[in-house]
Amino acid sequence: MLLAIDTATRSIGLALHSGEELLAEHVWLTKGYHTVELAPEIALMLRRADRQITDITAIAVAKGPGSYTGLRIGMALGKGLCLVHNLTIVAIPTFHIIAHGQPTRKEKLIAVIPAGRKRIAALWYKWGSRGWESKSEPENTTWDELVSDLGEKTFICGEIEAQVRKMLEEEDLVILSSPAQSVRRPGMLAELGWARIHLGEVDDAATLAPVYLQSQDSVLP
């Protein structure tokens, strides 16, 4: 059984996946209490799924970019479980988790996450033979800069604040995912994690570290 842990932003996600089916999934918004909330929620999810911590054989974590503190907390817990229980661990880019949950489209896709100080982190994707495939390097930008660079109809998904969503709805070149569709689902992280494990592409729990967009100052605190 795989435990998925995503603490990349204020949206925290946990999931349990057997490799064949999604056993449990939980997403909630935190006010910065990642440390206090994470372990108790994992214990609660295990109880509800009638599973034990010893049933877990692998961990999938969001590796960033994202909140400096949030990423460290989620990854530290995942690494700790792996080192104590000798589990397999895989780390998945935050943007890939968002994109993996989106339907097939002919337009290009941009996945976004908040980057603090009224900025966003964004990554472009295009639909390919293996689903949504990234076609650029992550960028630290603003909504105004992003919209001005579109050039063509583009599907945008990810954490988008309500007031920004209203602004984007007025843009001719923007197609928005719905608020529910924009949620970064830990079940998608679990699927991506299992795919990596089946390919033998696992990470080293001792050396694994979060990936930030530029520096600590360029992401959420």
Secondary structure, DSSP 4 states (H G I P E B T S, - for coil): -EEEEE-SSSEEEEEEE-SSSEEEEEEEE-SS-HHHHHHHHHHHHHHHTT--GGG--EEEEEEESS-HHHHHHHHHHHHHHHHHHT-EEEEEEHHHHHHHTSPP-SSEEEEEEEEETTEEEEEEEEEETTEEEE-S--EEE-HHHHHHT--S-EEEEE---HHHHHHHTT-TTEEEPPTTTTS--HHHHHHHHHHHHHTT--B-TTT-----SS-GGGS--
